[in-house]
Amino acid sequence: MNKSSNSKVWFVTGAARGIGARVVEAALAAGDRVLASARQLAHLQAAYGHIDDARIALVQHDVASEQDALDAVKVAMARFGRIDVLVNNAAYGLLGHFEELSSAQIEQQFAVNVHGVMHVLRVVLPVMRAQRAGHVINISSVAGVTGFDGAAVYCASKYAIEGLSASLALELQRFGIAVTAVEPGFFRTDFLDASSVRYGAASIDDYAAHGSVAEAYGAYHGKQLGDPVRLATAIVALAAMARPPRQFLAGSDAVAMTTAALAARHAEAQASAQWSASTDHRN
């Protein structure tokens, strides 16, 4: 194990599979130590049970629970004494037209994708602030930059992470804490697998006449352009940077979609600039 002064301690949520698992593997390969958390401890044990427990701590952690977040940080501090990099990765996709989603589905989406991130931040940030050092990496999505048909609530949850990350970066820079929102495009994980993605609880004929959301997104499954192993390598590189970016688009598809969306928004802003200015006070 690398015990040099450059060795880091990572806290990765949603670490049992997908991007989270690849980040854990990349951090360990870099010689760092990791607290890996997920809802099912058995899944973590299956993935990492062979690794020396001096290098990794496994914690059962439902991100929707504030107490679970507090307990996880206590384990990290007891085992490793510090937290250098937090990767808020745990999330899932709720897809379907807004009108077809139940209130319970919407609330659960925000409980995990937004409040879950906040629960972890609330207990990790005091640690990083005391250290006067740290790096928060929030796994957002290109869906937090541009909307998608049939994904209104999921996109809303990722837009929330974008706003949270951008503001936290300003609040925390005075304490030596960096914040990066990572915005992946479509990556070849189990995100669209039946074990992960969830769809609307109802079907409305007006929307159904234009096609099935499940079929539209399901067609991408297993064909996504992004490689999660390469993304994990990029995230480890981000954590090693003295001045990491506040946003990192992951995947050429994310760059293409974001470039088009920002260009369209800029053109619209310029087209209405005089009208926008007309709302100012005329003192």
Secondary structure, 3 states (H helix, E strand, C coil): CCCCCCCCEEEECCCCCHHHHHHHHHHHHCCCEEEEEECCHHHHHHHHCCCCCCCEEEEECCCCCHHHHHHHHHHHHHHHCCCCEEEECCCCCEEECHHHCCHHHHHHHHHHHCHHHHHHHHHHHHHHHHHCCEEEEEECCHHHCCCCCCEHHHHHHHHHHHHHHHHHHHHHHHHCEEEEEEEECCECCCCCCCCCCEECCCCCHHHHCCCCHHHHHHCCCCCCCECHHHHHHHHHHHHCCCCCCCEEEECHHHHHHHHHHHHHHHHHHHHCHHHHHCCCCCC
